[in-house]
Amino acid sequence: MGLFRKAAPSKDIARDRLKMILVTDRMDSSAHVLEMMKNELLIVLQKYLHIDEDDFDLQIHQQGHDGVDEQARLKADIPIISVKRR
Protein backbone atom coordinates (compact mmCIF):
# COMPACT_ATOMS: atom_id res chain seq x y z
CA MET A 1 0.00 0.00 0.00
CA GLY A 2 3.01 2.31 0.20
CA LEU A 3 2.49 3.38 3.81
CA PHE A 4 6.15 2.86 4.67
CA ARG A 5 7.57 3.88 1.31
CA LYS A 6 10.22 6.56 1.63
CA ALA A 7 9.57 9.63 -0.52
CA ALA A 8 12.29 10.54 -3.01
CA PRO A 9 14.26 13.69 -2.16
CA SER A 10 13.07 16.74 -4.10
CA LYS A 11 16.47 17.10 -5.81
CA ASP A 12 16.07 13.60 -7.28
CA ILE A 13 12.55 14.37 -8.46
CA ALA A 14 13.71 17.64 -10.03
CA ARG A 15 16.64 15.89 -11.75
CA ASP A 16 14.34 13.19 -13.14
CA ARG A 17 11.89 15.78 -14.41
CA LEU A 18 14.68 17.71 -16.11
CA LYS A 19 15.95 14.52 -17.76
CA MET A 20 12.42 13.79 -18.97
CA ILE A 21 12.12 17.27 -20.44
CA LEU A 22 15.47 16.98 -22.21
CA VAL A 23 14.70 13.54 -23.61
CA THR A 24 11.22 14.44 -24.83
CA ASP A 25 12.62 17.63 -26.35
CA ARG A 26 15.27 15.61 -28.20
CA MET A 27 12.61 13.19 -29.39
CA ASP A 28 10.48 16.11 -30.61
CA SER A 29 7.61 15.08 -28.39
CA SER A 30 5.96 16.56 -25.34
CA ALA A 31 4.65 15.60 -21.94
CA HIS A 32 1.21 15.63 -23.54
CA VAL A 33 2.25 12.91 -26.01
CA LEU A 34 3.72 10.83 -23.17
CA GLU A 35 0.47 11.18 -21.23
CA MET A 36 -1.52 10.08 -24.31
CA MET A 37 0.73 7.01 -24.68
CA LYS A 38 0.24 6.21 -20.99
CA ASN A 39 -3.55 6.41 -21.34
CA GLU A 40 -3.59 4.21 -24.44
CA LEU A 41 -1.34 1.62 -22.77
CA LEU A 42 -3.67 1.57 -19.77
CA ILE A 43 -6.66 0.88 -22.01
CA VAL A 44 -4.94 -2.10 -23.63
CA LEU A 45 -3.49 -3.51 -20.40
CA GLN A 46 -6.80 -3.22 -18.56
CA LYS A 47 -8.35 -5.68 -21.00
CA TYR A 48 -6.20 -8.37 -19.39
CA LEU A 49 -5.11 -7.06 -15.99
CA HIS A 50 -6.38 -5.18 -12.95
CA ILE A 51 -3.84 -2.34 -12.62
CA ASP A 52 -3.23 0.20 -9.86
CA GLU A 53 -3.58 3.32 -12.04
CA ASP A 54 -2.35 5.64 -9.28
CA ASP A 55 1.05 3.91 -9.22
CA PHE A 56 1.38 3.39 -13.00
CA ASP A 57 4.50 5.18 -14.21
CA LEU A 58 5.76 5.68 -17.75
CA GLN A 59 9.09 7.40 -18.43
CA ILE A 60 11.50 8.00 -21.27
CA HIS A 61 15.20 7.74 -20.42
CA GLN A 62 18.39 8.28 -22.38
CA GLN A 63 20.64 5.24 -22.45
CA GLY A 64 24.33 5.67 -23.13
CA HIS A 65 27.47 7.12 -21.64
CA ASP A 66 29.10 10.48 -22.41
CA GLY A 67 26.93 11.04 -25.46
CA VAL A 68 28.08 7.81 -27.11
CA ASP A 69 25.38 5.51 -28.46
CA GLU A 70 22.65 7.46 -26.68
CA GLN A 71 19.33 5.77 -27.15
CA ALA A 72 15.93 6.66 -25.78
CA ARG A 73 14.19 3.94 -23.79
CA LEU A 74 10.60 3.79 -22.70
CA LYS A 75 10.28 2.36 -19.20
CA ALA A 76 7.01 1.41 -17.58
CA ASP A 77 6.37 0.55 -13.96
CA ILE A 78 2.99 -1.18 -13.96
CA PRO A 79 1.65 -2.42 -10.62
CA ILE A 80 -0.55 -5.44 -11.37
CA ILE A 81 -3.26 -6.15 -8.84
CA SER A 82 -4.51 -9.32 -10.52
CA VAL A 83 -5.02 -11.04 -13.84
CA LYS A 84 -8.50 -10.90 -15.31
CA ARG A 85 -10.13 -14.25 -15.96
CA ARG A 86 -11.77 -14.67 -19.33
Secondary structure, DSSP 8 states (H G I E B T S, - for coil): --TT-----HHHHHHHHHHHHHHHHHTT--HHHHHHHHHHHHHHHTTTEEE-GGG-EEEEEEEEETTEEEEEEEEEE--EEEE---
